[in-house]
Amino acid sequence: DMVIAGGCDTVQTPFGYLCFATAGALSPRGKSRTFDASGDGIAISEGLAAVVLKRRADAERDGDRIYAVIRAAAGGSDGRSMGMTAPRVEGQVRTLARAYEQARFPSSSVELFEAHGTGTARGDRTECLSLTAMLERDGAPLQNSAIGSVKSNIGHTKCTAGVAGLMKAALAL
């Protein structure tokens, strides 16, 4: 009836830094500049985050404070990217389309996108192009929508990053 879901990454070793640096993903300045023209990679950090998930009806019945309602979740990879730091627009648009179709919620009404947003020039550009392609496909009118990533505040917490982004978006509501 209830799930506690989270992520934890408190292991910073030279090997981790070496892997990210070798992949060309680590910012030499040590600061993530997500969606910034000067973005040059990720800043690694540690984190622990957890959320309590319940069915909406159960939470309402129990008088719980509800921060957000998750109507859908989707993941995917089209298997054609050049690697972890080189996602493809086509694959991301398909994943976004699946999530919005499952949620029965028009992407054109979204005002805040919490993105992966690592600060890598190619990854951030691809995310922006993917969101733009999805919104254009869905006939969204020209409007202002915010896009951000919790990584610009706390760095890339690796396996904690998704839950931290979820928490940021829920608190922004």
N, CA, C and O of each residue as an XYZ file, in Angstrom:
692
protein
N       0.806     -1.213      0.000
C       0.000      0.000      0.000
C       0.843      1.268      0.000
O       0.345      2.353     -0.302
N       2.113      1.128      0.338
C       3.024      2.270      0.378
C       4.414      1.787     -0.016
O       4.812      0.669      0.312
N       5.140      2.633     -0.717
C       6.503      2.306     -1.121
C       7.408      3.471     -0.770
O       7.063      4.629     -1.006
N       8.544      3.169     -0.216
C       9.583      4.179     -0.038
C      10.606      3.911     -1.131
O      11.227      2.849     -1.169
N      10.773      4.875     -2.009
C      11.690      4.725     -3.141
C      12.751      5.797     -3.048
O      12.464      6.932     -2.667
N      13.957      5.447     -3.389
C      15.011      6.444     -3.290
C      16.267      6.030     -3.999
O      16.325      5.022     -4.704
N      17.262      6.841     -3.787
C      18.575      6.581     -4.339
C      19.619      7.091     -3.374
O      19.388      8.049     -2.635
N      20.762      6.447     -3.387
C      21.832      6.838     -2.479
C      23.157      6.651     -3.193
O      23.418      5.588     -3.757
N      23.983      7.666     -3.172
C      25.330      7.550     -3.709
C      26.250      8.392     -2.836
O      26.239      9.621     -2.911
N      27.030      7.734     -2.024
C      27.965      8.434     -1.147
C      29.384      7.934     -1.351
O      30.227      8.050     -0.461
N      29.642      7.381     -2.515
C      30.962      6.827     -2.786
C      31.649      7.673     -3.851
O      31.294      7.616     -5.028
N      32.619      8.443     -3.432
C      33.439      9.211     -4.373
C      34.843      8.639     -4.313
O      35.536      8.757     -3.303
N      35.244      8.029     -5.389
C      36.581      7.446     -5.456
C      37.307      8.011     -6.673
O      36.671      8.528     -7.591
N      38.599      7.917     -6.682
C      39.340      8.345     -7.874
C      38.876      7.619     -9.133
O      38.897      8.194    -10.221
N      38.455      6.353     -8.994
C      37.993      5.584    -10.154
C      36.766      6.234    -10.790
O      36.683      6.325    -12.015
N      35.817      6.686     -9.976
C      34.624      7.346    -10.501
C      34.972      8.594    -11.292
O      34.455      8.811    -12.388
N      35.848      9.410    -10.734
C      36.274     10.622    -11.440
C      36.998     10.268    -12.735
O      36.807     10.922    -13.760
N      37.824      9.236    -12.683
C      38.552      8.812    -13.871
C      37.593      8.361    -14.970
O      37.791      8.694    -16.138
N      36.554      7.605    -14.604
C      35.586      7.131    -15.596
C      34.874      8.292    -16.276
O      34.767      8.327    -17.501
N      34.387      9.243    -15.480
C      33.683     10.385    -16.060
C      34.628     11.270    -16.871
O      34.241     11.786    -17.919
N      35.858     11.451    -16.400
C      36.822     12.273    -17.133
C      37.201     11.614    -18.455
O      37.311     12.288    -19.479
N      37.400     10.306    -18.432
C      37.753      9.573    -19.653
C      36.625      9.634    -20.675
O      36.877      9.694    -21.878
N      35.378      9.617    -20.196
C      34.219      9.691    -21.095
C      33.988     11.112    -21.612
O      33.113     11.336    -22.448
N      34.770     12.067    -21.118
C      34.606     13.456    -21.544
C      33.398     14.133    -20.935
O      32.924     15.144    -21.454
N      32.890     13.582    -19.831
C      31.674     14.119    -19.230
C      31.944     15.007    -18.021
O      31.046     15.733    -17.595
N      33.137     14.976    -17.461
C      33.451     15.698    -16.233
C      33.862     17.139    -16.540
O      34.743     17.374    -17.367
N      33.232     18.087    -15.882
C      33.580     19.495    -16.079
C      34.972     19.761    -15.516
O      35.225     19.483    -14.344
N      35.873     20.292    -16.330
C      37.201     20.610    -15.805
C      37.156     21.746    -14.766
O      38.082     21.898    -13.969
N      36.081     22.536    -14.782
C      35.939     23.626    -13.800
C      35.250     23.161    -12.526
O      35.222     23.890    -11.535
N      34.688     21.941    -12.543
C      34.051     21.399    -11.351
C      32.701     22.015    -11.034
O      32.242     21.942     -9.894
N      32.053     22.625    -12.030
C      30.745     23.241    -11.815
C      29.853     22.933    -13.005
O      30.220     23.172    -14.155
N      28.669     22.397    -12.707
C      27.717     22.109    -13.772
C      27.042     23.408    -14.200
O      26.487     24.126    -13.368
N      27.088     23.702    -15.464
C      26.427     24.891    -16.015
C      25.325     24.403    -16.961
O      25.407     24.556    -18.180
N      24.311     23.820    -16.363
C      23.224     23.210    -17.116
C      22.518     24.226    -18.002
O      22.173     25.317    -17.547
N      22.304     23.875    -19.261
C      21.629     24.696    -20.260
C      22.296     26.057    -20.450
O      21.633     27.038    -20.785
N      23.577     26.110    -20.241
C      24.363     27.330    -20.410
C      25.330     27.091    -21.566
O      25.877     25.996    -21.702
N      25.540     28.102    -22.390
C      26.450     27.960    -23.525
C      27.862     27.606    -23.073
O      28.631     27.036    -23.847
N      28.216     27.939    -21.818
C      29.553     27.629    -21.326
C      29.620     26.279    -20.619
O      30.643     25.941    -20.024
N      28.537     25.506    -20.678
C      28.520     24.191    -20.039
C      29.579     23.284    -20.635
O      29.684     23.141    -21.853
N      30.362     22.674    -19.756
C      31.440     21.812    -20.243
C      31.479     20.460    -19.541
O      32.495     19.766    -19.591
N      30.391     20.083    -18.891
C      30.363     18.762    -18.276
C      29.687     18.765    -16.927
O      29.146     19.774    -16.475
N      29.733     17.605    -16.296
C      29.048     17.428    -15.026
C      29.969     17.733    -13.855
O      31.193     17.705    -13.979
N      29.356     18.022    -12.726
C      30.057     18.115    -11.459
C      29.507     16.970    -10.609
O      28.306     16.904    -10.347
N      30.378     16.087    -10.191
C      29.941     14.925     -9.422
C      29.717     15.333     -7.968
O      30.479     16.120     -7.406
N      28.669     14.791     -7.374
C      28.421     15.015     -5.956
C      27.822     13.761     -5.345
O      27.590     12.766     -6.032
N      27.581     13.826     -4.065
C      26.977     12.706     -3.351
C      25.581     13.089     -2.930
O      25.268     14.273     -2.807
N      24.731     12.092     -2.706
C      23.386     12.416     -2.268
C      22.620     11.216     -1.773
O      22.966     10.065     -2.036
N      21.576     11.524     -1.055
C      20.622     10.544     -0.574
C      19.259     11.207     -0.641
O      19.072     12.298     -0.103
N      18.317     10.567     -1.289
C      16.965     11.118     -1.411
C      15.971      9.968     -1.408
O      16.242      8.896     -1.947
N      14.820     10.203     -0.795
C      13.779      9.180     -0.766
C      12.416      9.851     -0.774
O      12.248     10.953     -0.252
N      11.459      9.184     -1.364
C      10.081      9.672     -1.403
C       9.158      8.538     -0.968
O       9.470      7.359     -1.134
N       8.025      8.922     -0.412
C       6.990      7.957     -0.046
C       5.942      7.997     -1.150
O       5.403      9.057     -1.467
N       5.658      6.842     -1.729
C       4.684      6.741     -2.814
C       3.477      5.940     -2.337
O       3.605      4.857     -1.766
N       2.311      6.507     -2.590
C       1.056      5.826     -2.264
C       0.067      6.081     -3.379
O       0.200      7.043     -4.136
N      -0.923      5.218     -3.476
C      -2.023      5.515     -4.377
C      -2.698      6.785     -3.883
O      -2.816      7.007     -2.678
N      -3.133      7.605     -4.808
C      -3.730      8.890     -4.449
C      -4.930      8.714     -3.500
O      -5.047      9.428     -2.504
N      -5.801      7.777     -3.811
C      -6.986      7.565     -2.972
C      -6.585      7.202     -1.542
O      -7.215      7.657     -0.588
N      -5.546      6.389     -1.391
C      -5.077      6.010     -0.053
C      -4.509      7.216      0.689
O      -4.778      7.409      1.875
N      -3.723      8.021     -0.016
C      -3.139      9.202      0.620
C      -4.215     10.186      1.049
O      -4.138     10.766      2.132
N      -5.225     10.376      0.195
C      -6.330     11.275      0.560
C      -7.109     10.722      1.751
O      -7.461     11.466      2.666
N      -7.375      9.420      1.737
C      -8.093      8.782      2.840
C      -7.334      8.924      4.161
O      -7.936      9.145      5.212
N      -5.993      8.794      4.092
C      -5.162      8.845      5.288
C      -4.817     10.264      5.726
O      -4.166     10.459      6.752
N      -5.252     11.253      4.951
C      -4.965     12.645      5.294
C      -3.516     13.043      5.095
O      -3.031     13.979      5.731
N      -2.819     12.332      4.207
C      -1.414     12.643      3.944
C      -1.278     13.930      3.140
O      -2.157     14.280      2.353
N      -0.179     14.622      3.347
C       0.134     15.774      2.504
C       0.623     15.238      1.161
O       1.565     14.447      1.106
N      -0.018     15.670      0.091
C       0.341     15.209     -1.252
C       1.111     16.331     -1.947
O       0.582     17.422     -2.161
N       2.355     16.048     -2.290
C       3.195     17.044     -2.958
C       2.992     17.025     -4.465
O       3.072     18.065     -5.119
N       2.730     15.850     -5.013
C       2.567     15.716     -6.462
C       1.882     14.387     -6.753
O       1.867     13.478     -5.923
N       1.324     14.299     -7.938
C       0.725     13.060     -8.421
C       1.505     12.630     -9.653
O       1.636     13.396    -10.609
N       2.019     11.419     -9.633
C       2.750     10.880    -10.781
C       1.749     10.116    -11.627
O       1.204      9.098    -11.200
N       1.515     10.615    -12.821
C       0.516      9.987    -13.685
C       1.113      9.016    -14.686
O       0.394      8.202    -15.266
N       2.419      9.092    -14.894
C       3.064      8.182    -15.840
C       4.564      8.209    -15.624
O       5.109      9.136    -15.023
N       5.206      7.195    -16.115
C       6.667      7.129    -16.125
C       7.075      6.344    -17.356
O       6.423      5.369    -17.729
N       8.145      6.771    -17.974
C       8.624      6.066    -19.161
C      10.139      6.165    -19.211
O      10.733      7.127    -18.722
N      10.733      5.184    -19.792
C      12.172      5.186    -19.993
C      12.455      4.556    -21.330
O      11.641      3.801    -21.861
N      13.592      4.863    -21.865
C      13.883      4.246    -23.140
C      15.218      4.652    -23.700
O      15.812      5.654    -23.302
N      15.667      3.861    -24.620
C      16.861      4.144    -25.392
C      16.637      3.516    -26.759
O      16.222      2.362    -26.862
N      16.908      4.269    -27.786
C      16.702      3.688    -29.113
C      17.900      2.828    -29.531
O      17.900      2.236    -30.610
N      18.917      2.766    -28.669
C      20.051      1.906    -28.942
C      20.962      2.384    -30.049
O      21.854      1.654    -30.481
N      20.747      3.595    -30.511
C      21.538      4.077    -31.646
C      22.448      5.241    -31.288
O      23.069      5.833    -32.171
N      22.535      5.577    -30.008
C      23.357      6.720    -29.630
C      24.833      6.357    -29.749
O      25.201      5.190    -29.887
N      25.660      7.389    -29.692
C      27.102      7.190    -29.772
C      27.687      6.873    -28.394
O      28.895      6.675    -28.265
N      26.844      6.823    -27.376
C      27.326      6.520    -26.035
C      26.520      7.261    -24.989
O      25.561      7.964    -25.306
N      26.922      7.094    -23.733
C      26.202      7.650    -22.597
C      26.051      9.171    -22.683
O      25.031      9.717    -22.263
N      27.045      9.841    -23.215
C      26.999     11.308    -23.256
C      26.512     11.848    -24.597
O      26.619     13.048    -24.851
N      25.982     10.987    -25.452
C      25.533     11.425    -26.777
C      24.140     10.878    -27.083
O      23.986     10.043    -27.974
N      23.130     11.341    -26.354
C      21.765     10.854    -26.614
C      21.248     11.349    -27.964
O      21.781     12.300    -28.536
N      20.201     10.687    -28.463
C      19.603     11.064    -29.742
C      18.218     11.665    -29.523
O      17.457     11.200    -28.674
N      17.901     12.693    -30.287
C      16.604     13.359    -30.205
C      15.478     12.369    -30.475
O      14.490     12.341    -29.741
N      15.615     11.557    -31.518
C      14.542     10.646    -31.898
C      14.161      9.694    -30.758
O      12.978      9.459    -30.512
N      15.144      9.158    -30.080
C      14.876      8.246    -28.972
C      14.217      8.953    -27.801
O      13.310      8.411    -27.171
N      14.676     10.167    -27.510
C      14.079     10.905    -26.398
C      12.646     11.319    -26.705
O      11.791     11.275    -25.821
N      12.371     11.718    -27.936
C      11.001     12.113    -28.298
C      10.051     10.925    -28.168
O       8.924     11.085    -27.698
N      10.494      9.729    -28.581
C       9.651      8.540    -28.429
C       9.348      8.259    -26.951
O       8.220      7.909    -26.605
N      10.332      8.407    -26.100
C      10.130      8.169    -24.670
C       9.178      9.203    -24.085
O       8.280      8.853    -23.319
N       9.362     10.470    -24.437
C       8.457     11.526    -23.958
C       7.029     11.264    -24.439
O       6.073     11.408    -23.676
N       6.894     10.883    -25.697
C       5.555     10.619    -26.247
C       4.863      9.497    -25.483
O       3.671      9.591    -25.189
N       5.598      8.438    -25.160
C       5.016      7.333    -24.378
C       4.521      7.816    -23.021
O       3.430      7.447    -22.587
N       5.322      8.641    -22.354
C       4.939      9.124    -21.017
C       3.688      9.994    -21.086
O       2.781      9.822    -20.273
N       3.620     10.911    -22.026
C       2.456     11.798    -22.103
C       1.205     11.058    -22.578
O       0.096     11.384    -22.155
N       1.376     10.068    -23.449
C       0.215      9.258    -23.861
C      -0.313      8.439    -22.687
O      -1.524      8.341    -22.490
N       0.588      7.854    -21.914
C       0.178      7.071    -20.746
C      -0.519      7.965    -19.713
O      -1.494      7.547    -19.089
N      -0.026      9.177    -19.534
C      -0.592     10.092    -18.530
C      -1.901     10.721    -18.992
O      -2.653     11.269    -18.187
N      -2.164     10.639    -20.285
C      -3.333     11.317    -20.859
C      -3.321     12.797    -20.462
O      -4.304     13.352    -19.972
N      -2.174     13.394    -20.698
C      -1.929     14.774    -20.293
C      -1.216     15.461    -21.449
O      -0.195     14.953    -21.913
N      -1.711     16.588    -21.929
C      -1.073     17.227    -23.085
C       0.253     17.900    -22.713
O       0.309     18.720    -21.796
N       1.291     17.551    -23.420
C       2.599     18.163    -23.160
C       2.544     19.677    -23.385
O       3.336     20.424    -22.811
N       1.623     20.113    -24.206
C       1.524     21.538    -24.519
C       1.116     22.390    -23.322
O       1.259     23.612    -23.367
N       0.611     21.775    -22.253
C       0.195     22.550    -21.081
C       1.262     22.600    -19.993
O       1.046     23.205    -18.943
N       2.406     21.975    -20.231
C       3.464     21.939    -19.218
C       4.176     23.285    -19.167
O       4.534     23.857    -20.197
N       4.374     23.779    -17.948
C       5.062     25.057    -17.763
C       6.445     24.897    -17.150
O       7.244     25.833    -17.174
N       6.737     23.716    -16.598
C       8.040     23.462    -15.989
C       8.506     22.072    -16.372
O       7.817     21.087    -16.106
N       9.661     21.988    -16.989
C      10.284     20.716    -17.320
C      11.502     20.541    -16.427
O      12.422     21.357    -16.457
N      11.509     19.485    -15.638
C      12.691     19.125    -14.849
C      13.455     18.117    -15.691
O      13.020     16.976    -15.851
N      14.571     18.529    -16.218
C      15.319     17.728    -17.179
C      16.498     17.016    -16.519
O      16.849     17.288    -15.370
N      17.087     16.117    -17.262
C      18.290     15.444    -16.785
C      19.404     16.485    -16.635
O      20.079     16.527    -15.607
N      19.593     17.313    -17.642
C      20.441     18.496    -17.599
C      21.763     18.380    -16.878
O      21.932     18.939    -15.794
N      22.694     17.669    -17.459
C      23.974     17.448    -16.789
C      24.945     18.610    -16.924
O      25.852     18.756    -16.104
N      24.770     19.427    -17.931
C      25.754     20.469    -18.189
C      26.696     20.101    -19.322
O      27.601     20.871    -19.643
N      26.503     18.939    -19.934
C      27.297     18.597    -21.112
C      26.623     19.258    -22.314
O      25.405     19.184    -22.474
N      27.413     19.888    -23.137
C      26.862     20.659    -24.259
C      25.975     19.787    -25.152
O      24.877     20.201    -25.524
N      26.432     18.610    -25.488
C      25.671     17.752    -26.406
C      24.394     17.226    -25.745
O      23.328     17.240    -26.360
N      24.497     16.768    -24.507
C      23.336     16.220    -23.812
C      22.260     17.272    -23.568
O      21.078     17.024    -23.806
N      22.671     18.449    -23.092
C      21.697     19.512    -22.826
C      21.038     19.987    -24.118
O      19.831     20.225    -24.155
N      21.834     20.124    -25.176
C      21.282     20.539    -26.470
C      20.259     19.520    -26.968
O      19.194     19.887    -27.465
N      20.593     18.244    -26.830
C      19.685     17.189    -27.264
C      18.389     17.219    -26.466
O      17.311     17.028    -27.029
N      18.483     17.457    -25.163
C      17.261     17.541    -24.351
C      16.381     18.701    -24.803
O      15.165     18.551    -24.922
N      16.988     19.850    -25.054
C      16.200     21.007    -25.509
C      15.568     20.741    -26.868
O      14.401     21.067    -27.089
N      16.332     20.153    -27.775
C      15.789     19.827    -29.096
C      14.667     18.799    -28.982
O      13.675     18.887    -29.706
N      14.809     17.834    -28.089
C      13.782     16.804    -27.903
C      12.491     17.404    -27.372
O      11.408     17.097    -27.869
N      12.606     18.258    -26.365
C      11.412     18.904    -25.819
C      10.743     19.784    -26.871
O       9.518     19.788    -26.995
N      11.542     20.524    -27.624
C      10.999     21.378    -28.684
C      10.284     20.542    -29.734
O       9.182     20.887    -30.160
N      10.907     19.440    -30.153
C      10.293     18.564    -31.166
C       8.980     17.987    -30.658
O       8.005     17.916    -31.406
N       8.945     17.575    -29.397
C       7.716     17.017    -28.833
C       6.620     18.080    -28.787
O       5.480     17.815    -29.170
N       6.959     19.267    -28.326
C       5.960     20.330    -28.221
C       5.442     20.739    -29.596
O       4.246     20.976    -29.767
N       6.332     20.820    -30.568
C       5.904     21.146    -31.934
C       5.013     20.031    -32.489
O       3.995     20.312    -33.121
N       5.383     18.787    -32.261
C       4.595     17.634    -32.716
C       3.194     17.665    -32.124
O       2.220     17.316    -32.792
N       3.097     18.089    -30.856
C       1.818     18.127    -30.159
C       1.041     19.419    -30.400
O      -0.023     19.623    -29.816
N       1.572     20.292    -31.261
C       0.865     21.518    -31.610
C       0.808     22.541    -30.490
O      -0.153     23.305    -30.391
N       1.820     22.559    -29.655
C       1.836     23.510    -28.539
C       1.948     24.936    -29.069
O       2.729     25.199    -29.983
N       1.172     25.855    -28.499
C       1.306     27.253    -28.906
C       2.621     27.822    -28.376
O       3.204     27.291    -27.430
N       3.072     28.893    -28.989
C       4.268     29.552    -28.480
C       3.970     30.073    -27.079
O       2.996     30.797    -26.870
N       4.804     29.705    -26.139
C       4.619     30.133    -24.754
C       5.959     30.006    -24.055
O       6.905     29.427    -24.590
N       6.024     30.542    -22.881
C       7.223     30.379    -22.076
C       7.054     29.166    -21.178
O       6.058     29.031    -20.467
N       8.033     28.300    -21.223
C       8.089     27.163    -20.322
C       9.470     27.156    -19.693
O      10.468     27.401    -20.370
N       9.527     26.877    -18.403
C      10.811     26.814    -17.710
C      11.402     25.424    -17.882
O      10.680     24.427    -17.906
N      12.708     25.373    -18.002
C      13.426     24.104    -18.037
C      14.601     24.230    -17.089
O      15.317     25.232    -17.091
N      14.787     23.221    -16.298
C      15.888     23.258    -15.352
C      16.306     21.862    -14.960
O      15.734     20.872    -15.416
N      17.304     21.797    -14.114
C      17.801     20.529    -13.605
C      18.363     20.753    -12.217
O      19.116     21.699    -11.987
N      17.998     19.889    -11.302
C      18.501     19.987     -9.936
C      20.026     19.882     -9.913
O      20.658     20.330     -8.956
N      20.620     19.300    -10.944
C      22.080     19.164    -10.989
C      22.788     20.512    -10.995
O      23.939     20.601    -10.568
N      22.124     21.563    -11.472
C      22.750     22.877    -11.437
C      22.848     23.400    -10.000
O      23.624     24.314     -9.720
N      22.064     22.821     -9.099
C      22.102     23.208     -7.690
C      22.994     22.301     -6.854
O      23.734     22.778     -5.993
N      22.929     20.996     -7.103
C      23.600     20.050     -6.208
C      24.631     19.172     -6.900
O      25.266     18.350     -6.240
N      24.816     19.315     -8.197
C      25.720     18.442     -8.928
C      25.018     17.149     -9.326
O      23.837     16.952     -9.037
N      25.759     16.278     -9.991
C      25.205     15.007    -10.452
C      25.435     13.966     -9.359
O      26.558     13.518     -9.129
N      24.357     13.599     -8.703
C      24.422     12.650     -7.591
C      24.274     11.209     -8.068
O      24.000     10.306     -7.277
N      24.454     11.008     -9.349
C      24.365      9.699     -9.996
C      23.062      8.988     -9.669
O      22.014      9.448    -10.122
N      23.060      7.898     -8.914
C      21.816      7.138     -8.725
C      20.813      7.851     -7.814
O      19.699      7.358     -7.637
N      21.171      8.972     -7.245
C      20.225      9.780     -6.474
C      19.573     10.848     -7.353
O      18.550     11.418     -6.971
N      20.140     11.122     -8.502
C      19.741     12.267     -9.321
C      18.277     12.260     -9.726
O      17.625     13.303     -9.673
N      17.750     11.132    -10.124
C      16.355     11.071    -10.556
C      15.388     11.393     -9.440
O      14.419     12.125     -9.644
N      15.642     10.851     -8.258
C      14.757     11.113     -7.121
C      14.894     12.569     -6.683
O      13.900     13.202     -6.326
N      16.110     13.104     -6.707
C      16.309     14.513     -6.348
C      15.562     15.426     -7.325
O      14.968     16.420     -6.910
N      15.590     15.095     -8.613
C      14.840     15.875     -9.603
C      13.338     15.785     -9.393
O      12.621     16.776     -9.526
N      12.871     14.594     -9.066
C      11.449     14.407     -8.754
C      11.050     15.265     -7.555
O      10.004     15.914     -7.569
N      11.882     15.266     -6.526
C      11.588     16.058     -5.326
C      11.563     17.558     -5.659
O      10.682     18.285     -5.198
N      12.519     18.007     -6.449
C      12.565     19.422     -6.818
C      11.303     19.814     -7.571
O      10.702     20.849     -7.280
N      10.897     18.997     -8.533
C       9.688     19.298     -9.311
C       8.450     19.286     -8.425
O       7.586     20.154     -8.555
N       8.357     18.312     -7.528
C       7.197     18.230     -6.630
C       7.128     19.440     -5.712
O       6.050     19.987     -5.481
N       8.253     19.850     -5.197
C       8.273     21.025     -4.311
C       7.993     22.307     -5.081
O       7.451     23.260     -4.523
N       8.357     22.336     -6.351
C       8.074     23.521     -7.182
C       6.591     23.684     -7.436
O       6.124     24.796     -7.684
N       5.834     22.582     -7.376
C       4.390     22.658     -7.594
C       3.735     23.433     -6.475
O       2.517     23.608     -6.476
